[in-house]
Amino acid sequence: MRLYGKEDLKTLEYLLNLSVVLEGLGRSEQAEKSYMKILDLTQTLREDHAPRLVAMTSIGIIYILSGRTDKGVELHRKCFEISKRSLAENHLETLTFMVSLGNSLGLAGKLGEAEELQLKVLETFRQLGLNQHPSALSAGINLADVYFEQGRTTDGITILE
């Protein structure tokens, strides 16, 4: 951190990469601490600073996978709101945060809210002519999962076709 400084993008990228590797190795506690360090280092920067949002999203995923679903949903909702304020609701990054939030809601058992959000994302991608965008495809898969959880197998299969 001395070479670039603690708020330098290179330092933050290094910490993000380290966090991802730790997470990939199944070391969730260490990854969470590393992501939290990024949040600590970026607290003086704008709230929509990219490494900050990536860290928040990743911590949210760790929370959800470790059974802390309410905290995970809360972080994903916060990322979506920040992105919506700074970029606009139909910006690709905001839509990606919406997909993450919808997935989190589904994993937390909030199927109605998850369905509503994923439908909204898919409609926005359709309006933008980006039906094949990776985040649109993720939203479709997430929506199908919600339908399967609700026992709506036919609807889930239709979305995946």
SERO-4910 file (N, C-alpha, C, O; in steps of 0.05 Angstrom, whole numbers):
BEGIN
 pado doro    nc1    nc2    nc3   cac1   cac2   cac3    cc1    cc2    cc3    oc1    oc2    oc3
  Met    A     16    -24      0      0      0      0     17     25      0      8     47     -7
  Arg    A     42     23      8     59     47      9     66     57    -19     69     81    -22
  Leu    A     69     39    -38     77     47    -65     56     65    -78     62     86    -89
  Tyr    A     31     56    -77      9     71    -90     -7     87    -72    -18    108    -80
  Gly    A    -10     79    -47    -28     93    -28    -53     77    -24    -61     62    -42
  Lys    A    -65     80     -1    -87     63      6   -113     67    -10   -130     50    -12
  Glu    A   -116     91    -22   -140     96    -38   -135     94    -68   -153     99    -84
  Asp    A   -110     87    -75   -104     85   -104   -119     61   -116   -122     40   -103
  Leu    A   -127     64   -140   -143     44   -154   -127     17   -156   -139     -4   -153
  Lys    A   -101     19   -160    -84     -6   -162    -85    -21   -135    -87    -45   -135
  Thr    A    -83     -7   -113    -84    -19    -87   -111    -33    -83   -113    -56    -74
  Leu    A   -133    -19    -90   -160    -30    -87   -164    -54   -105   -177    -73    -97
  Glu    A   -153    -52   -130   -156    -75   -148   -141   -100   -137   -151   -122   -138
  Tyr    A   -118    -95   -125   -102   -117   -113   -119   -130    -90   -121   -154    -89
  Leu    A   -130   -113    -73   -146   -124    -51   -171   -138    -61   -179   -158    -50
  Leu    A   -184   -128    -82   -207   -142    -94   -199   -169   -105   -212   -189   -100
  Asn    A   -176   -170   -119   -167   -195   -130   -160   -215   -108   -167   -239   -109
  Leu    A   -147   -205    -87   -141   -222    -64   -166   -233    -51   -168   -257    -44
  Ser    A   -186   -216    -48   -212   -224    -37   -225   -246    -53   -236   -265    -42
  Val    A   -225   -242    -80   -237   -262    -98   -223   -289    -95   -236   -310    -95
  Val    A   -196   -288    -94   -181   -313    -92   -187   -327    -66   -192   -351    -65
  Leu    A   -188   -312    -44   -195   -323    -18   -222   -336    -18   -227   -358     -8
  Glu    A   -241   -322    -31   -268   -332    -33   -269   -358    -49   -282   -377    -42
  Gly    A   -254   -358    -71   -252   -382    -88   -240   -406    -74   -246   -429    -81
  Leu    A   -223   -400    -56   -210   -422    -40   -227   -431    -17   -219   -449     -1
  Gly    A   -251   -419    -14   -268   -427      7   -262   -414     34   -272   -423     55
  Arg    A   -246   -394     33   -238   -380     58   -255   -355     61   -246   -332     60
  Ser    A   -281   -360     66   -301   -338     66   -295   -317     88   -299   -293     83
  Glu    A   -287   -327    111   -282   -307    133   -259   -288    125   -261   -264    130
  Gln    A   -238   -299    114   -216   -282    106   -224   -264     83   -216   -240     82
  Ala    A   -240   -274     64   -249   -258     42   -267   -235     52   -264   -212     43
  Glu    A   -284   -242     71   -301   -221     82   -284   -199     95   -290   -175     91
  Lys    A   -264   -206    110   -246   -186    123   -232   -169    102   -229   -145    105
  Ser    A   -224   -182     80   -210   -167     59   -229   -148     45   -222   -125     40
  Tyr    A   -254   -157     40   -273   -139     28   -280   -116     48   -283    -93     39
  Met    A   -281   -122     73   -287   -101     93   -264    -81     94   -268    -57     99
  Lys    A   -240    -90     90   -217    -72     89   -220    -52     65   -214    -28     68
  Ile    A   -230    -62     43   -235    -45     20   -256    -24     28   -253      0     21
  Leu    A   -277    -32     41   -297    -13     50   -285      8     68   -292     32     67
  Asp    A   -268     -1     86   -255     17    105   -237     37     89   -238     61     95
  Leu    A   -222     27     70   -204     45     55   -218     64     37   -208     86     31
  Thr    A   -243     57     29   -257     74     10   -279     92     23   -294    105      9
  Gln    A   -280     92     49   -302    107     62   -299    137     58   -319    151     61
  Thr    A   -275    147     51   -273    176     45   -278    182     16   -279    206      9
  Leu    A   -281    161      0   -287    166    -29   -317    167    -33   -333    162    -15
  Arg    A   -325    173    -58   -354    174    -64   -366    146    -59   -353    126    -63
  Glu    A   -392    146    -51   -405    121    -45   -408    103    -70   -410     79    -67
  Asp    A   -407    115    -94   -410     99   -118   -383     91   -131   -382     82   -154
  His    A   -362     93   -116   -335     85   -125   -336     55   -131   -345     39   -114
  Ala    A   -327     47   -155   -331     19   -164   -320     -2   -145   -335    -21   -139
  Pro    A   -295      0   -135   -286    -21   -117   -303    -23    -91   -307    -45    -80
  Arg    A   -314     -1    -83   -331     -1    -59   -357    -17    -64   -365    -33    -48
  Leu    A   -369    -12    -87   -394    -26    -94   -389    -56    -99   -405    -73    -91
  Val    A   -366    -62   -112   -359    -90   -116   -355   -104    -89   -365   -127    -85
  Ala    A   -341    -91    -71   -337   -103    -44   -363   -107    -30   -368   -127    -17
  Met    A   -381    -87    -31   -407    -89    -17   -423   -112    -29   -435   -128    -14
  Thr    A   -423   -115    -55   -438   -136    -68   -427   -164    -60   -442   -182    -54
  Ser    A   -400   -165    -59   -387   -191    -52   -392   -198    -23   -397   -222    -17
  Ile    A   -391   -179     -6   -398   -184     23   -427   -193     25   -433   -211     41
  Gly    A   -444   -181     10   -472   -189      9   -475   -219      2   -491   -233     14
  Ile    A   -460   -227    -18   -461   -255    -27   -451   -273     -4   -463   -294      1
  Ile    A   -429   -266      8   -418   -281     31   -439   -283     53   -443   -305     65
  Tyr    A   -452   -261     59   -473   -262     80   -495   -281     73   -503   -297     90
  Ile    A   -504   -280     48   -526   -298     40   -518   -327     41   -532   -344     52
  Leu    A   -494   -333     31   -485   -361     31   -479   -372     59   -479   -396     63
  Ser    A   -475   -353     78   -470   -362    105   -495   -360    123   -494   -362    147
  Gly    A   -518   -356    110   -543   -356    125   -552   -329    136   -572   -327    150
  Arg    A   -536   -308    130   -543   -281    140   -558   -266    117   -549   -245    108
  Thr    A   -581   -278    109   -594   -268     85   -604   -239     87   -603   -224     68
  Asp    A   -614   -232    111   -625   -204    113   -602   -184    109   -607   -163     96
  Lys    A   -579   -189    121   -556   -171    117   -547   -170     88   -540   -149     77
  Gly    A   -548   -193     75   -540   -194     47   -559   -179     29   -550   -164     12
  Val    A   -585   -183     33   -605   -168     18   -602   -138     23   -604   -122      4
  Glu    A   -597   -131     47   -594   -102     54   -571    -90     39   -573    -68     28
  Leu    A   -548   -104     37   -525    -93     23   -531    -92     -7   -524    -72    -20
  His    A   -544   -112    -18   -550   -112    -47   -570    -90    -53   -568    -77    -74
  Arg    A   -589    -86    -35   -608    -64    -40   -594    -37    -39   -600    -19    -55
  Lys    A   -575    -34    -21   -560     -9    -18   -543     -4    -44   -542     19    -54
  Cys    A   -530    -24    -55   -515    -22    -79   -533    -13   -102   -526      5   -118
  Phe    A   -556    -25   -104   -575    -18   -125   -584     11   -123   -584     26   -142
  Glu    A   -591     20    -99   -600     47    -94   -578     67   -101   -583     88   -113
  Ile    A   -553     61    -93   -530     79    -99   -527     82   -129   -524    104   -140
  Ser    A   -527     59   -143   -523     59   -171   -546     73   -185   -542     88   -205
  Lys    A   -570     69   -176   -594     82   -188   -591    113   -185   -598    128   -204
  Arg    A   -582    122   -162   -579    151   -157   -557    163   -175   -560    184   -186
  Ser    A   -535    148   -177   -512    160   -191   -511    155   -221   -500    171   -236
  Leu    A   -524    134   -230   -523    127   -259   -550    128   -273   -550    134   -297
  Ala    A   -571    122   -260   -599    120   -271   -608     91   -270   -592     72   -269
  Glu    A   -634     88   -268   -645     61   -264   -641     42   -288   -639     18   -284
  Asn    A   -639     53   -312   -636     35   -335   -607     33   -345   -602     24   -367
  His    A   -588     42   -329   -560     39   -336   -552      9   -332   -562     -4   -314
  Leu    A   -534      0   -349   -527    -29   -348   -516    -37   -321   -523    -59   -311
  Glu    A   -500    -21   -308   -490    -28   -282   -512    -29   -261   -512    -47   -244
  Thr    A   -531    -10   -262   -553    -10   -244   -570    -35   -248   -579    -48   -229
  Leu    A   -574    -43   -274   -590    -67   -279   -576    -92   -268   -589   -110   -259
  Thr    A   -549    -92   -270   -534   -115   -259   -538   -116   -229   -540   -138   -217
  Phe    A   -538    -93   -215   -543    -93   -186   -571   -102   -180   -577   -114   -160
  Met    A   -590    -95   -198   -618   -104   -195   -619   -134   -197   -634   -147   -181
  Val    A   -605   -146   -215   -604   -175   -218   -593   -188   -192   -605   -207   -182
  Ser    A   -572   -177   -182   -560   -187   -157   -580   -185   -134   -583   -203   -118
  Leu    A   -594   -162   -132   -613   -159   -111   -636   -179   -114   -645   -191    -95
  Gly    A   -646   -182   -139   -667   -201   -144   -659   -230   -136   -675   -244   -125
  Asn    A   -634   -237   -143   -624   -263   -135   -623   -266   -105   -631   -287    -94
  Ser    A   -613   -246    -92   -612   -246    -62   -639   -249    -50   -643   -264    -31
  Leu    A   -659   -234    -60   -686   -236    -50   -697   -264    -53   -710   -275    -35
  Gly    A   -691   -276    -76   -700   -304    -81   -688   -323    -61   -701   -340    -50
  Leu    A   -662   -320    -57   -647   -338    -38   -657   -333     -9   -655   -351      7
  Ala    A   -667   -309     -4   -677   -303     23   -706   -311     26   -717   -308     48
  Gly    A   -718   -323      5   -745   -332      7   -766   -311      2   -790   -316      5
  Lys    A   -757   -288     -7   -776   -266    -13   -783   -267    -43   -776   -250    -59
  Leu    A   -798   -289    -50   -802   -296    -78   -819   -276    -93   -813   -271   -116
  Gly    A   -839   -264    -80   -855   -245    -94   -840   -220   -103   -842   -211   -125
  Glu    A   -824   -210    -84   -807   -186    -90   -786   -193   -111   -780   -177   -128
  Ala    A   -774   -217   -109   -754   -226   -128   -766   -228   -156   -754   -219   -175
  Glu    A   -789   -240   -158   -803   -243   -184   -808   -215   -196   -802   -211   -220
  Glu    A   -819   -197   -180   -825   -170   -190   -800   -156   -201   -801   -144   -222
  Leu    A   -779   -158   -186   -754   -144   -194   -742   -157   -219   -734   -142   -237
  Gln    A   -741   -183   -220   -729   -196   -244   -746   -191   -269   -735   -187   -291
  Leu    A   -773   -190   -266   -790   -183   -289   -784   -155   -298   -783   -149   -322
  Lys    A   -780   -137   -279   -774   -109   -286   -747   -107   -301   -745    -92   -320
  Val    A   -728   -122   -291   -701   -122   -305   -704   -133   -333   -693   -121   -352
  Leu    A   -718   -155   -336   -721   -167   -363   -735   -148   -382   -728   -146   -405
  Glu    A   -756   -135   -372   -770   -115   -389   -752    -92   -397   -753    -83   -420
  Thr    A   -736    -82   -378   -718    -60   -384   -698    -69   -405   -692    -54   -424
  Phe    A   -686    -92   -402   -667   -102   -422   -681   -105   -450   -669    -99   -470
  Arg    A   -706   -115   -450   -721   -117   -475   -725    -90   -488   -721    -87   -512
  Gln    A   -732    -70   -472   -736    -43   -482   -710    -31   -494   -711    -16   -513
  Leu    A   -688    -39   -481   -662    -29   -491   -651    -45   -514   -630    -38   -526
  Gly    A   -665    -67   -522   -656    -84   -543   -632   -101   -536   -616   -108   -553
  Leu    A   -630   -107   -510   -607   -122   -500   -616   -149   -487   -606   -156   -466
  Asn    A   -633   -163   -501   -644   -188   -490   -622   -209   -485   -625   -226   -467
  Gln    A   -600   -208   -500   -579   -228   -497   -556   -219   -479   -536   -232   -477
  His    A   -559   -196   -467   -538   -186   -448   -535   -206   -425   -555   -217   -416
  Pro    A   -510   -211   -417   -506   -231   -395   -523   -226   -370   -533   -245   -358
  Ser    A   -527   -201   -363   -544   -195   -339   -573   -201   -345   -588   -209   -326
  Ala    A   -582   -198   -369   -610   -204   -377   -613   -235   -375   -634   -244   -365
  Leu    A   -594   -249   -384   -595   -279   -383   -595   -288   -354   -609   -307   -347
  Ser    A   -579   -275   -337   -578   -282   -308   -605   -276   -296   -615   -292   -280
  Ala    A   -618   -254   -303   -644   -247   -292   -665   -268   -300   -682   -275   -284
  Gly    A   -663   -278   -325   -681   -299   -334   -677   -324   -319   -697   -337   -311
  Ile    A   -653   -332   -314   -647   -356   -298   -657   -353   -270   -669   -371   -258
  Asn    A   -652   -329   -258   -662   -324   -231   -692   -325   -229   -704   -335   -210
  Leu    A   -705   -313   -250   -734   -314   -250   -745   -342   -253   -764   -350   -239
  Ala    A   -732   -358   -269   -740   -386   -272   -737   -401   -245   -754   -416   -237
  Asp    A   -715   -395   -231   -711   -407   -204   -734   -399   -185   -743   -416   -170
  Val    A   -742   -374   -186   -764   -365   -169   -789   -380   -176   -804   -390   -159
  Tyr    A   -795   -383   -202   -818   -398   -211   -817   -427   -201   -837   -438   -192
  Phe    A   -794   -439   -203   -791   -467   -194   -796   -469   -164   -809   -487   -155
  Glu    A   -786   -449   -149   -790   -449   -120   -819   -446   -113   -829   -456    -92
  Gln    A   -834   -431   -130   -863   -427   -125   -880   -450   -136   -904   -450   -133
  Gly    A   -866   -470   -148   -881   -493   -159   -893   -487   -186   -910   -502   -196
  Arg    A   -884   -466   -199   -893   -458   -225   -874   -468   -247   -861   -452   -261
  Thr    A   -871   -494   -248   -852   -507   -266   -855   -499   -295   -835   -493   -309
  Thr    A   -879   -498   -304   -884   -491   -333   -874   -463   -338   -862   -458   -359
  Asp    A   -880   -444   -320   -870   -416   -324   -840   -416   -324   -828   -402   -340
  Gly    A   -827   -431   -306   -798   -432   -305   -786   -442   -330   -766   -431   -340
  Ile    A   -797   -464   -341   -787   -476   -366   -791   -456   -389   -773   -453   -406
  Thr    A   -814   -442   -390   -820   -423   -411   -799   -401   -411   -789   -393   -432
  Ile    A   -791   -391   -388   -771   -370   -386   -744   -380   -397   -729   -364   -410
  Leu    A   -737   -405   -392   -711   -415   -400   -710   -422   -430   -689   -427   -441
  Glu    A   -733   -424   -443   -733   -431   -472   -726   -408   -490   -726   -411   -514
***
